[in-house]
C-alpha cells in the first residue's frame, strides 16, 4: 500500500498551499511521475477518497500524468524518447545498445481550486 | 483557478532519509538496502555474509517484515545486533521507520555496516529512499529471467545485482544472459554477482564489493 504514503504527501501539500492561498475548495490534483513508477490513478483516487477528512478537500479528482521515458544510445550518446522499452534502435546511428533511463520522480504539479 | 505547486510527493520521507544520512555519516556507518522478492534469499545471503565478515566488521541488521520476527530470530542467532520492524500492512519500509530502528540499533552498539532487509517486494521498496548508501537488488533464478524487464525501477536504482540460487540454475529455464542483458538496458554500471547462498559460490565477489563500499 505505497499509495497511502503518496496520499499522505498529497494531503500535506494541499494543506500547505491552503495556508498560502486561502482557497475555499480543492477540486483537482495533478500528479506527475516517471514512466515506470508503480502509480495508478484509480488506486490513488481510492486511497484519497478513503482517508480525506476536511469537507473542502472531499471529491477532488486526482490526475496522473506520466513523463515520457528517455533512452540513451551507448554508442553515440544520442538521447531520445523511449519508443518501446528494450526493443528499439538509436534513431541516429541504429545501434541497439540502448540504456533506458528510469526516472523515479513523483511530484504535484498543479492544484485546481475554487477561490 | 490553478495553483502551481511542484512539490515532491514524498518530501516528508525524503527529509527523514536526509536525517538518516546525517546520522550514518556522523558515525561512519555504511547502510545497504537489500530488496528482492519473498524467498529470493535475502536472509540467507545475510547469514552467510555475517559468517564471512562478522569478525572483521561490526555488522547490524534491520529486518522489515509485514508480520513475524522470524528473520530477526535467524539473524539474532549469529550474535549481532538486529532490530525488527513489523509494518503490519505496509509493503515497504520508509525513512521514518528506519530512523527509529537506526537509533535503537546504535544505542548500545558501535557499528560500521548496517544491512536493511526490506519487505519482500520488487515494487514499492524501490520507490522509497531510506537514506541508504546503496540499494542492492536480489533476484533468484527460480523467479524467472523476465523480472528485470518487469520491474525496471528497482533494477535501475540498484548499485549491485545479486543473482542467487545458482546451483538450481540447471533445474530452471532461467537464462543468465537474458537477465543480465535486460539489466544492462537500465543499469550501465552496477556489478552483477552470481552467487549460491548454500554452497558459498560467488561470495568472494560480494565480499570484495562490500569491502569497497
Interface residues (C-beta under 8 A of the other chain):
Chain A: X1 X2 X4 X5 X6 X8 X9 X10 X12 X13 X16 X17 X21 X23 X31 X34 X36 X37 X38 X74 X85 X86 X98 X99 X100 X101 X102 X104 X105 X106 X107 X108 X109 X110 X111 X112 X113 X114 X115
Chain B: X1 X2 X3 X4 X5 X6 X7 X8 X9 X10 X11 X12 X13 X89 X90 X91 X92 X94 X123 X124 X126 X127 X128 X149 X152 X153 X156 X157 X182 X184 X185 X186 X187 X188
